[in-house]
Amino acid sequence: MKYRKLGSLVSIASLTFGLAGCGGDSNSAANEEDSTEDKETTRDEDTKDSKQSDDSRTKGDETTGESPRETEATSGGDTSEPARQSDTGADTHSTSDVDSTEAPPEPECPEVDDREIVNVPATIDQDVVWSCDKAYQLPSEPTVVTDGATLTIEPGVEIWGQGGSALVITRGSKIDANGRPNAPIVFTSGALPGQRAPGQWGGVLLLGGAPVNDPDGEGDAEGIDPTNGYSAYGGDDEDFDCGSMSYVRIEFGGYQLSADNELNNLGVAGCGSQTELHHIQVHKGSDDGIEFWGGAPVVHHIVASSNSDDSFDWTSGFSSKVQFVLLLQDPGDADVAIEADNSEDLFDAEPLSSPVFFNLTAIGGGGDSTGVVLRRGTAGKFYNSIFSGFRIAVDVRDAESVARTEGDDPSLTVEHSLFFDNGADGETHFPVEDEASDNDVGFDEVAYFTDAAKNNVFDEDPEFGDASNLRAPNLVPSADGPAARGAKAPGRGFVAADYLGAFEPGGMDWTAGWTAYPDN
């Protein structure tokens, strides 16, 4: 396998960054479905992949083998203290973006192959800035940001991983990675385009001090050495700030550290309400696309595409408000769109996993793919959502989760949502269990979710633009179809959106311009 060429090396003395030319902006967590930034960006296949041709990648000396060329170790970036890009807090996602009549200026970033290469060290223990006039090569071991340092990544930056690579923001440190619709930040495999594949590097992991329901209120992240404290997450600070990420793509992660021990494209553990995560795509991971352990960060405008295991996973007391999410499974490699646990070991552990979703579009891969599995005591509410293309759309398991469905105000429910083309016949949306296959103490999903009081809609075609094109999907429903009717008014902390699914029927595609769906 050929890896990307490592260009001219950067010494610590030469790391000066043009903050005005490549600086970040303070993208607020906002109502992007009305954003003029999104309206004025269009998907272009060449721009979308943000990659040059294979010929341009062979610039310089030839490199072969399973790891990038050995180079002198260099600093992770400028060590001057950066200003925080935004500090808007947990409620930013319920407000609108600043109105603008034109797209933001594109950062003055060189073409990727013209950028100098920085070899990132395994430890970053002081504030550092990564700018778009450089490309950043992660080492073949996890890079930890520690000692309270903030890693600032500016719009347009590319970061390349390899076997063993991961970026870990340890508890007490922060990431400030805010791209733009026309200049996303990209974490990808260091292999040449055309030779990339799921699992070629680890992914990004954020660790914080917000409440989790692990024993003693703390846990240790998989794959990170616990002896130095770098793996620890959890605490008692509900507002804990792990930083912010927006207009970010993370692809081809999920490196297997050992049997059944893979990293996710994006892992978020113990991050609190001051953490902002929006306009993030996780693509082609060999394990989960994005997984949450506890905490309640601000989460909206998420795309999880063609991941091998679960698209969106939660456990350990996760309780965010989540809005505008697209989950897109690959028919050749699909498992569960959402796998939801309260706790793996103690199903009634507190704090309870109890997220609330509005405006989810989940597209299955057919075959054995499942939409939402709610188990191990989790709660969770879904409103104004669309589930299509699954063998089973929603499956409730275990007595403790079934108990969440009871009462006048259940903490586990799916309402005001659309189910279309699920099951072998296209009209079987829920499991039909017998005594041998029962995993939910006889709970009847069909009766529960088809109850008229739930206001769910069945077997009406949302008329997507193109749901089957995995390289250029269009999940915007027709303007006059069923997705335009029957929505529940979102409450506090959510954007007012009177439609079903992640996209306004007949409206703009908020994924345009900054997402990409490469096969390799």
C-alpha positions as CSV (number, residue, x, y, z in Angstrom):
1,M,0.0,0.0,0.0
2,K,1.4,3.4,-0.9
3,Y,0.9,6.2,1.6
4,R,0.8,9.9,0.9
5,K,4.1,11.5,0.2
6,L,5.7,13.4,3.1
7,G,6.8,16.8,1.6
8,S,9.2,19.3,3.1
9,L,9.7,19.0,6.8
10,V,8.8,21.7,9.2
11,S,11.1,22.5,12.1
12,I,9.9,24.0,15.3
13,A,11.7,27.3,14.4
14,S,9.9,27.6,11.1
15,L,6.3,27.1,12.4
16,T,4.8,30.5,11.9
17,F,1.1,30.6,11.1
18,G,-0.8,33.3,9.1
19,L,-3.8,33.5,11.4
20,A,-5.4,36.1,9.3
21,G,-5.1,34.1,6.1
22,C,-6.1,30.7,7.5
23,G,-7.9,31.6,10.7
24,G,-11.0,29.9,12.0
25,D,-14.4,31.5,12.5
26,S,-16.8,31.2,15.3
27,N,-19.3,28.9,13.7
28,S,-22.2,29.0,16.2
29,A,-24.3,25.9,16.8
30,A,-27.3,27.2,14.9
31,N,-30.2,26.7,12.6
32,E,-28.2,25.7,9.6
33,E,-31.2,24.5,7.6
34,D,-31.9,28.2,7.0
35,S,-28.2,29.2,6.8
36,T,-27.2,31.2,3.7
37,E,-23.8,29.5,3.9
38,D,-25.5,26.2,3.1
39,K,-27.7,27.8,0.5
40,E,-24.7,29.2,-1.4
41,T,-22.6,26.0,-1.4
42,T,-23.2,23.1,-3.8
43,R,-21.8,19.6,-3.9
44,D,-19.0,19.2,-6.5
45,E,-17.6,15.7,-6.8
46,D,-13.9,16.9,-7.1
47,T,-14.2,19.5,-4.3
48,K,-16.2,17.1,-2.2
49,D,-13.4,14.5,-2.0
50,S,-10.9,17.3,-1.1
51,K,-8.2,15.1,-2.7
52,Q,-5.8,15.6,-5.6
53,S,-5.2,12.9,-8.2
54,D,-3.0,9.9,-7.5
55,D,-0.4,11.5,-9.9
56,S,-0.2,14.6,-7.7
57,R,0.2,12.4,-4.6
58,T,3.3,10.8,-6.1
59,K,5.1,14.2,-6.0
60,G,8.6,13.8,-4.5
61,D,10.5,10.6,-3.6
62,E,8.7,7.2,-3.9
63,T,7.2,5.8,-0.7
64,T,6.0,2.2,-0.3
65,G,5.2,-0.1,2.5
66,E,2.7,-0.2,5.3
67,S,3.6,3.1,7.0
68,P,4.5,6.6,5.9
69,R,8.1,7.5,5.3
70,E,10.2,7.9,8.4
71,T,11.0,11.6,9.0
72,E,12.4,13.7,11.6
73,A,10.0,14.4,14.5
74,T,8.7,17.9,14.5
75,S,6.4,20.0,16.6
76,G,2.6,19.7,16.5
77,G,2.3,23.4,15.6
78,D,2.6,26.9,16.9
79,T,3.0,27.0,20.7
80,S,1.5,30.5,21.1
81,E,-1.7,30.5,23.1
82,P,-4.7,30.6,20.7
83,A,-7.9,32.5,21.3
84,R,-11.0,30.3,21.8
85,Q,-13.0,30.2,18.5
86,S,-16.3,30.3,20.3
87,D,-17.6,30.0,23.8
88,T,-21.3,30.2,23.3
89,G,-22.4,27.5,25.7
90,A,-25.0,24.8,25.6
91,D,-28.0,26.7,24.2
92,T,-26.3,28.0,21.0
93,H,-28.0,25.3,19.0
94,S,-31.4,26.7,19.7
95,T,-30.6,30.1,18.1
96,S,-30.1,31.0,14.5
97,D,-26.8,31.7,12.8
98,V,-25.9,35.3,12.1
99,D,-27.7,36.1,8.8
100,S,-25.4,36.7,5.9
101,T,-26.0,37.5,2.3
102,E,-22.9,35.8,1.0
103,A,-20.7,32.9,1.8
104,P,-17.8,33.5,4.1
105,P,-14.4,34.1,2.4
106,E,-12.5,31.0,1.6
107,P,-9.3,30.6,3.7
108,E,-6.2,31.2,1.7
109,C,-5.0,27.6,2.0
110,P,-2.5,26.1,-0.5
111,E,-3.4,23.0,-2.5
112,V,-2.9,20.0,-0.2
113,D,0.2,18.8,-2.1
114,D,1.8,22.2,-1.8
115,R,1.6,22.2,2.0
116,E,4.5,21.5,4.2
117,I,4.1,18.3,6.3
118,V,4.2,18.4,10.1
119,N,5.0,15.2,11.9
120,V,2.8,15.4,15.0
121,P,4.3,14.3,18.3
122,A,2.7,11.7,20.5
123,T,2.2,14.2,23.3
124,I,0.9,17.8,23.0
125,D,1.1,19.4,26.5
126,Q,0.8,23.1,25.6
127,D,-1.6,25.2,23.5
128,V,-1.0,24.6,19.8
129,V,-2.5,25.8,16.5
130,W,-2.6,23.8,13.3
131,S,-3.1,25.9,10.2
132,C,-4.0,25.2,6.7
133,D,-0.7,26.0,5.1
134,K,0.5,22.7,6.7
135,A,-0.7,19.1,6.6
136,Y,-0.4,17.0,9.8
137,Q,0.8,13.4,9.9
138,L,-0.1,11.5,13.1
139,P,2.4,9.0,14.5
140,S,1.7,5.2,14.7
141,E,0.5,5.6,18.3
142,P,-2.2,7.7,19.9
143,T,-1.4,11.4,20.1
144,V,-2.6,12.7,23.4
145,V,-3.5,16.4,24.1
146,T,-2.9,16.7,27.9
147,D,-2.0,19.0,30.8
148,G,-5.0,21.3,30.0
149,A,-3.7,22.2,26.6
150,T,-6.0,23.4,23.8
151,L,-5.5,22.1,20.2
152,T,-6.9,24.6,17.7
153,I,-7.4,23.3,14.2
154,E,-8.2,26.0,11.6
155,P,-10.5,25.7,8.6
156,G,-9.2,23.7,5.6
157,V,-6.6,21.6,7.6
158,E,-6.0,18.0,6.7
159,I,-4.8,15.4,9.2
160,W,-3.5,12.0,8.1
161,G,-3.5,8.9,10.2
162,Q,-1.9,5.5,9.9
163,G,-2.0,2.2,11.8
164,G,-2.1,2.9,15.5
165,S,-2.8,6.6,15.1
166,A,-5.5,8.4,17.0
167,L,-6.1,11.9,18.4
168,V,-7.1,11.8,22.1
169,I,-8.2,15.0,23.9
170,T,-7.7,14.0,27.5
171,R,-9.9,15.1,30.4
172,G,-9.1,18.7,31.1
173,S,-7.8,19.5,27.7
174,K,-9.8,20.9,24.7
175,I,-10.1,20.7,21.0
176,D,-11.2,23.8,19.0
177,A,-11.7,22.4,15.4
178,N,-14.1,24.7,13.6
179,G,-14.0,24.5,9.8
180,R,-16.3,26.2,7.4
181,P,-18.8,24.9,4.8
182,N,-16.3,25.8,2.1
183,A,-13.2,24.7,4.1
184,P,-14.0,21.7,6.2
185,I,-11.4,20.1,8.5
186,V,-10.6,16.6,7.3
187,F,-9.2,13.6,9.4
188,T,-8.4,10.8,7.0
189,S,-6.2,7.9,6.3
190,G,-2.6,8.7,5.2
191,A,-2.9,6.1,2.3
192,L,-3.2,7.4,-1.2
193,P,-6.7,8.0,-2.5
194,G,-7.9,4.8,-4.1
195,Q,-6.0,2.8,-1.5
196,R,-7.8,4.0,1.6
197,A,-10.0,1.6,3.6
198,P,-11.9,1.5,6.8
199,G,-9.7,0.8,9.9
200,Q,-6.5,2.2,8.5
201,W,-6.1,4.6,11.5
202,G,-7.9,5.1,14.8
203,G,-10.1,8.2,15.0
204,V,-10.7,11.1,17.3
205,L,-11.6,10.6,21.0
206,L,-12.8,13.4,23.4
207,L,-12.6,12.7,27.1
208,G,-14.2,14.9,29.7
209,G,-15.5,15.2,33.3
210,A,-19.2,15.1,32.9
211,P,-21.4,12.5,34.7
212,V,-21.4,8.9,33.5
213,N,-23.0,5.9,35.1
214,D,-19.8,3.8,35.1
215,P,-18.8,2.3,38.5
216,D,-17.5,5.0,40.8
217,G,-18.5,7.6,38.2
218,E,-15.5,7.1,36.0
219,G,-14.5,4.9,33.1
220,D,-11.4,4.2,31.0
221,A,-11.5,4.6,27.2
222,E,-10.8,1.5,25.2
223,G,-7.4,1.3,23.5
224,I,-5.7,4.0,25.6
225,D,-3.1,3.1,28.2
226,P,-4.8,3.6,31.6
227,T,-1.5,3.7,33.6
228,N,-0.8,7.4,32.9
229,G,-4.4,8.7,33.4
230,Y,-4.9,9.6,29.7
231,S,-7.8,7.1,29.3
232,A,-10.0,8.4,32.2
233,Y,-13.4,10.1,31.6
234,G,-16.3,11.0,33.8
235,G,-16.9,13.3,36.8
236,D,-19.5,15.5,38.4
237,D,-19.4,18.6,36.1
238,E,-22.5,18.6,33.9
239,D,-21.2,21.6,32.0
240,F,-17.7,20.1,31.3
241,D,-16.2,21.6,28.2
242,C,-14.3,19.3,25.9
243,G,-14.2,22.0,23.3
244,S,-15.9,22.3,19.9
245,M,-15.9,20.7,16.5
246,S,-17.9,21.9,13.4
247,Y,-17.6,21.3,9.7
248,V,-15.4,18.3,10.3
249,R,-15.1,15.1,8.4
250,I,-13.6,12.0,10.0
251,E,-13.1,9.0,7.6
252,F,-11.5,5.5,7.3
253,G,-11.0,5.2,11.1
254,G,-11.6,2.3,13.5
255,Y,-8.2,0.7,13.7
256,Q,-8.3,-2.6,15.5
257,L,-6.0,-2.5,18.5
258,S,-6.8,-6.1,19.5
259,A,-9.7,-8.6,19.1
260,D,-13.0,-6.8,19.7
261,N,-11.1,-3.6,20.6
262,E,-11.4,-1.0,17.9
263,L,-11.6,2.7,18.0
264,N,-14.5,4.7,16.5
265,N,-14.3,7.4,13.9
266,L,-15.4,9.7,16.7
267,G,-15.7,8.8,20.4
268,V,-17.1,11.3,23.0
269,A,-16.9,10.3,26.7
270,G,-18.0,12.4,29.6
271,C,-18.3,15.6,27.7
272,G,-20.8,18.1,29.1
273,S,-23.1,20.8,27.9
274,Q,-20.4,23.3,27.1
275,T,-19.1,20.9,24.4
276,E,-20.4,21.7,20.9
277,L,-20.4,19.1,18.1
278,H,-22.2,20.0,14.9
279,H,-21.8,19.6,11.2
280,I,-19.7,16.5,11.6
281,Q,-19.5,13.6,9.2
282,V,-18.1,10.2,10.2
283,H,-17.6,8.0,7.1
284,K,-16.4,4.5,6.4
285,G,-15.3,3.6,9.9
286,S,-14.6,-0.1,10.5
287,D,-16.4,0.2,13.9
288,D,-19.0,2.7,15.1
289,G,-19.3,6.0,13.3
290,I,-19.8,8.0,16.5
291,E,-20.2,6.7,20.0
292,F,-21.1,8.6,23.2
293,W,-20.4,7.5,26.8
294,G,-22.5,9.6,29.2
295,G,-22.5,13.4,29.3
296,A,-24.8,15.8,27.4
297,P,-22.9,17.7,24.8
298,V,-24.6,19.9,22.2
299,V,-25.1,17.7,19.2
300,H,-26.8,18.5,15.9
301,H,-26.3,18.3,12.1
302,I,-24.5,14.9,12.1
303,V,-23.9,12.6,9.1
304,A,-22.8,9.0,9.7
305,S,-22.3,7.3,6.3
306,S,-21.2,3.7,5.4
307,N,-19.8,2.7,8.7
308,S,-19.3,-1.0,9.3
309,D,-20.8,-1.4,12.8
310,D,-23.2,1.0,14.4
311,S,-23.7,4.5,12.9
312,F,-24.6,6.2,16.2
313,D,-24.0,4.5,19.5
314,W,-24.7,5.6,23.1
315,T,-24.2,4.2,26.6
316,S,-23.2,5.2,30.2
317,G,-25.9,7.9,30.8
318,F,-25.8,9.9,27.5
319,S,-28.6,12.5,27.7
320,S,-28.1,15.1,24.9
321,K,-30.7,16.8,22.9
322,V,-29.9,15.8,19.3
323,Q,-31.3,17.3,16.1
324,F,-30.8,17.0,12.4
325,V,-29.1,13.7,11.9
326,L,-28.6,11.6,8.8
327,L,-27.6,7.9,9.2
328,L,-26.8,6.2,5.9
329,Q,-25.9,2.5,5.8
330,D,-24.0,0.7,3.1
331,P,-26.1,-2.3,1.9
332,G,-22.9,-4.4,1.6
333,D,-21.7,-3.6,5.1
334,A,-24.5,-2.6,7.5
335,D,-25.3,-3.4,11.1
336,V,-27.3,-1.2,13.4
337,A,-28.1,2.5,12.7
338,I,-28.5,3.3,16.4
339,E,-27.4,1.0,19.2
340,A,-28.6,2.4,22.5
341,D,-27.6,1.2,26.0
342,N,-28.0,2.6,29.5
343,S,-25.2,0.5,31.0
344,E,-23.7,-2.8,29.9
345,D,-23.5,-4.2,33.4
346,L,-26.2,-2.4,35.5
347,F,-29.3,-1.7,33.4
348,D,-30.8,0.7,36.0
349,A,-27.6,2.7,36.6
350,E,-27.9,6.4,37.1
351,P,-27.7,8.9,35.4
352,L,-30.0,7.3,32.9
353,S,-29.2,7.3,29.2
354,S,-32.1,9.5,28.0
355,P,-31.4,11.5,24.8
356,V,-34.1,13.3,22.9
357,F,-34.0,13.3,19.1
358,F,-35.8,15.5,16.6
359,N,-35.4,15.3,12.8
360,L,-33.5,12.1,12.3
361,T,-33.4,10.4,8.9
362,A,-32.1,6.8,9.1
363,I,-31.6,4.9,5.9
364,G,-30.9,1.2,6.2
365,G,-28.8,-1.2,4.2
366,G,-31.5,-3.8,3.8
367,G,-30.6,-7.4,4.5
368,D,-30.0,-7.8,8.2
369,S,-29.6,-4.1,9.0
370,T,-31.6,-2.8,12.0
371,G,-32.7,0.8,12.6
372,V,-32.8,1.4,16.3
373,V,-32.0,-1.1,19.1
374,L,-33.0,0.2,22.5
375,R,-31.7,-2.1,25.2
376,R,-30.0,-2.5,28.6
377,G,-32.3,-0.1,30.4
378,T,-31.9,2.9,28.1
379,A,-34.6,5.6,27.7
380,G,-34.8,7.8,24.6
381,K,-37.3,9.8,22.7
382,F,-37.6,10.2,18.9
383,Y,-39.8,12.7,17.2
384,N,-40.2,14.0,13.6
385,S,-38.0,11.2,12.2
386,I,-37.9,8.9,9.1
387,F,-36.9,5.2,9.2
388,S,-36.6,3.5,5.9
389,G,-34.8,0.5,4.4
390,F,-34.3,-1.7,7.5
391,R,-35.1,-5.3,8.2
392,I,-36.4,-4.0,11.6
393,A,-36.9,-0.3,12.1
394,V,-37.2,-0.2,16.0
395,D,-36.5,-3.0,18.4
396,V,-36.9,-2.7,22.2
397,R,-35.0,-5.2,24.3
398,D,-34.7,-6.1,28.0
399,A,-37.2,-5.6,30.8
400,E,-35.6,-2.4,32.1
401,S,-36.0,-0.7,28.7
402,V,-39.5,-2.0,28.3
403,A,-40.3,-0.3,31.7
404,R,-39.4,3.1,30.1
405,T,-42.3,2.7,27.7
406,E,-44.9,2.7,30.5
407,G,-47.1,5.5,31.8
408,D,-48.7,8.7,30.4
409,D,-45.3,10.3,29.7
410,P,-43.0,7.4,28.7
411,S,-39.2,8.1,28.6
412,L,-38.8,5.7,25.7
413,T,-41.0,6.4,22.7
414,V,-41.0,7.1,18.9
415,E,-43.7,9.6,17.9
416,H,-44.7,11.8,14.9
417,S,-42.4,9.8,12.7
418,L,-42.6,8.1,9.3
419,F,-41.8,4.4,8.6
420,F,-41.4,3.4,5.0
421,D,-40.1,0.3,3.1
422,N,-39.0,-1.7,6.1
423,G,-39.0,-5.5,6.4
424,A,-38.8,-8.1,3.7
425,D,-42.3,-7.1,2.4
426,G,-41.6,-3.4,2.8
427,E,-44.4,-3.1,5.4
428,T,-43.1,-5.0,8.5
429,H,-41.4,-2.3,10.6
430,F,-41.1,-4.0,14.0
431,P,-40.0,-7.4,15.2
432,V,-42.5,-10.2,15.4
433,E,-41.2,-12.5,18.2
434,D,-42.2,-15.9,19.4
435,E,-41.4,-17.5,22.7
436,A,-38.0,-18.7,21.5
437,S,-36.9,-15.4,20.2
438,D,-38.4,-13.1,22.9
439,N,-35.8,-10.7,24.3
440,D,-38.2,-8.1,25.8
441,V,-40.5,-9.9,28.2
442,G,-43.3,-10.1,25.7
443,F,-43.3,-6.4,24.8
444,D,-45.4,-5.8,21.6
445,E,-43.6,-3.2,19.5
446,V,-46.3,-3.3,16.8
447,A,-49.1,-2.4,19.2
448,Y,-47.0,0.2,21.0
449,F,-45.6,2.2,18.0
450,T,-48.8,1.9,15.9
451,D,-51.0,3.3,18.6
452,A,-52.9,6.2,17.1
453,A,-51.8,8.4,20.0
454,K,-48.2,8.1,18.8
455,N,-49.1,9.9,15.5
456,N,-46.7,7.8,13.5
457,V,-47.2,7.4,9.7
458,F,-46.7,4.1,7.9
459,D,-46.1,3.0,4.3
460,E,-46.1,6.5,2.7
461,D,-43.2,7.3,0.4
462,P,-41.2,10.3,1.5
463,E,-40.0,10.7,-2.1
464,F,-36.3,11.3,-1.4
465,G,-34.2,12.9,-4.1
466,D,-31.8,9.9,-4.3
467,A,-31.5,7.7,-1.2
468,S,-29.7,4.8,-3.0
469,N,-26.7,6.8,-4.3
470,L,-24.0,6.3,-1.6
471,R,-21.5,8.6,-3.3
472,A,-23.9,11.5,-3.8
473,P,-27.0,10.9,-1.7
474,N,-29.9,13.3,-1.7
475,L,-32.2,12.7,1.3
476,V,-34.3,15.8,0.8
477,P,-37.9,14.7,0.6
478,S,-40.5,16.1,-1.8
479,A,-42.1,19.4,-0.9
480,D,-45.6,18.0,-0.9
481,G,-45.0,14.5,0.4
482,P,-45.7,13.0,3.9
483,A,-42.6,14.4,5.4
484,A,-44.1,17.9,5.2
485,R,-47.0,17.0,7.5
486,G,-47.6,15.8,11.0
487,A,-44.6,17.2,12.8
488,K,-44.5,17.8,16.6
489,A,-43.4,21.3,17.6
490,P,-39.9,20.9,19.1
491,G,-39.4,22.2,22.6
492,R,-36.8,24.3,24.3
493,G,-33.2,23.6,23.1
494,F,-34.3,22.6,19.6
495,V,-34.7,24.6,16.4
496,A,-38.3,25.1,15.2
497,A,-38.6,22.6,12.3
498,D,-42.2,21.7,11.3
499,Y,-41.3,18.6,9.2
500,L,-40.2,15.0,9.4
501,G,-36.6,14.0,8.9
502,A,-33.3,15.7,8.8
503,F,-34.0,17.9,5.8
504,E,-36.8,20.4,5.0
505,P,-39.0,18.9,2.3
506,G,-38.2,20.6,-1.0
507,G,-35.6,22.7,0.9
508,M,-31.8,23.0,0.9
509,D,-29.4,20.1,1.7
510,W,-27.3,21.3,4.7
511,T,-24.7,18.6,3.9
512,A,-23.8,20.2,0.6
513,G,-20.2,21.4,0.1
514,W,-18.5,20.1,3.2
515,T,-19.3,16.3,3.2
516,A,-17.8,13.6,1.0
517,Y,-18.5,9.9,0.4
518,P,-15.4,8.3,-1.1
519,D,-15.2,4.6,-1.4
520,N,-11.5,4.5,-0.8
